[in-house]
Amino acid sequence: MINYPWGHNRRFNSYSEYFKRTLGERVQKVTIDAGFTCPNRDGSKGTGGCTYCNNDAFNPSYCTPEKSIKQQIEEGIEFHINRYRRAKNYLAYFQSYSNTYAPLSKLKTIYNEALNIPGVVGLVIGTRPDCIDDKKLEYFKELSRSHYIIIEYGVESCYNKTLERINRGHTFEQSVETIEKTKQMGIKTGAHFIIGLPGESKEEILNEAKIISSLPLDTIKFHQLQIIKGTAMEKEFNEHPENFTFFELPEYIDFFIQFIERLNPSFVIERFAGEVPPRFLAGPGWGLIRNDQILVKFEKRLEELDTWQGKLLNKIWNHF
């Protein structure tokens, strides 16, 4: 039996096990759409948004900005009570668009409303690295003294050529600077990446594991590239399908295992694949298989290969 550094016997640093250690029990995220936008949508940096982005593809049915924060959370809790009966406490997950892209006074109103709802023990705040400042970080630092607070930054790629191609409107260097500053403030910090963005070779993607491993992250999310209807990337895919490479599910699992063998074992992996309703897909997909079923296949394959997160990390660092 290998003594993994994360303190349990799963072969990767599991998100669910992390919360058992951190909060002593299962917690469930409740998604909220607070009506934010992004600087590359409203014209301050660009228009049209990221080329892959359509938030409708992952928002639950109860989640709409026409409803109050309180109503969305209460409906979300009711939804999850029926689906996940073990969850007693909840994290308000502000997912859609850039959830720090507003004056601090507005952020305080929104986030204080969420934290005053019974059962909500913390916030998960999805945003961009160019939508944060010192005053906002000070506010989140103060909240983190009494609540679970994590800021998740959409980084998507370590390569500026890719970020420019997908119209992110910021550089990887900006992401690094913001992640480091957030962590220095004592705030839990997460990041999101997309595996398989156009123009990136498999070798470049694997190299990202080494780059990412040097960041001061607590949690990390990945999902495979999916072509979503109504996006600029759908148009690009229809016009130039030869520029895109997609993984079949078994291939993706094996490739992602190669990736996490090179990944910092201190990072809690929240997700390694994305799931959207098939009606939103405009490109190849994996059918109706759910993420929990994919996770079973992933862990079985880790056992078959007798490998785990970070297994090759020291060898890789020594090579460089």
QUIJODA-V451822 format. One record per run of one state. SS is the DSSP state (a for helix, b for strand, c for the rest). FROM is the first residue (numbers start at 0). TO is the last residue. If there is no record, write none. Layout:
BEGIN
[[SS,FROM,TO] [SS,FROM,TO]]
END
This chain:
BEGIN
[[c,0,12] [b,13,13] [a,14,22] [c,23,25] [b,26,31] [c,32,53] [a,54,56] [c,57,67] [a,68,82] [c,83,87] [b,88,93] [c,94,102] [a,103,114] [c,115,118] [b,119,126] [c,127,132] [a,133,142] [c,143,146] [b,147,155] [c,156,158] [a,159,164] [c,165,170] [a,171,183] [c,184,186] [b,187,194] [c,195,200] [a,201,211] [c,212,217] [b,218,223] [c,224,226] [b,227,227] [c,228,230] [a,231,238] [c,239,239] [a,240,242] [c,243,247] [a,248,260] [c,261,266] [b,267,270] [c,271,276] [a,277,279] [b,280,280] [c,281,289] [a,290,304] [c,305,311] [a,312,318] [c,319,319]]
END
